[in-house]
Amino acid sequence: MNICVVGNGNIVKRFLEDVQSIEDARLTAICVREASREKGAALSEKYRIPLLFTDYSAALLEPSIDTVYLGISNHIHYLYTKQALEAGKNVICEKPFTVNPSETGELAALAEKSGLFLWEACKIPYSPTFKTLREQLPLIGALRVIRCNYSRKSSRYTDFQNGILHPAFDPEKAGGSLYDINIYNLHLTAALFGAPKAVHYYANYGSNGVDISGTAVLEYDGFHAVCTGAKDSTSPSGVVLQGEKGYLRLEGPASSAAKVFLSLDGDERCILETPDNGKLTEEVKEFVRQYREQDRDACRKMLDHSLLVMNIVEQCLR
């Protein structure tokens, strides 16, 4: 897989770092805005990336590139993904995949028609902690309550309070706590339990109408999931799955929790500790495997999951 990385933000830097150890994943090019040329050149030098572009259209014409990784603002995920697919490139697009299920469905259909691979870069379904939760879930009996909390005050929040608007708090650019941070809780819940019967969203809104924090309640048969995300405040983050025989607990946010605990009859013990859970390595390894083995069924399955999550997001925002 010969990858062109698009963007130069923090998530791109993490991707560049984590992909180094993955066999058959080659960093072929990086594409940044003209205004970010110096930053792009520095990343190109640091990670030994042969090609540097400041024109996305030109990058898509490069024959040595077969896959594009998009680490860009949420609101342009759809456009950049569509352009890459139309140019015959596979796409790895950061979460949130798009801003609504209609866009997700259109892109999935385009990828299918074009015989290309399309993935959402959300590490949760590929992480060791998720796999442990799924395997151990039967031990805690009938589920009753799920609590997911990812609350971290944004470094941009003070600017927002002072009238300086960054994309993270711009509703016109798919900013806000639901798209940016609570999406991880939705991914975890949907990956474990599928589509909810009903969705309710209770948000705190900023002066421009963006949700700066909020709680989504997902109703299932016999239990409900309470998913909280906040960019205006901080608290200990974590996940608890409560069953009639015990509970499973993640220490830390769903996206990067390093420890999984199991409690049966009040006896809590750590059953998994994985310090690398915050890395992007596992998801990219799986993308490379699917591409190498042409495992389109696995790719379609994860696109169905991405579509489900976007349907939940849409229900939250109604």
Order of alpha helices (4+ residues) and beta strands (2+ residues): beta-alpha-beta-alpha-beta-alpha-beta-alpha-beta-alpha-beta-alpha-beta-alpha-alpha-beta-beta-beta-beta-beta-beta-beta-alpha-alpha
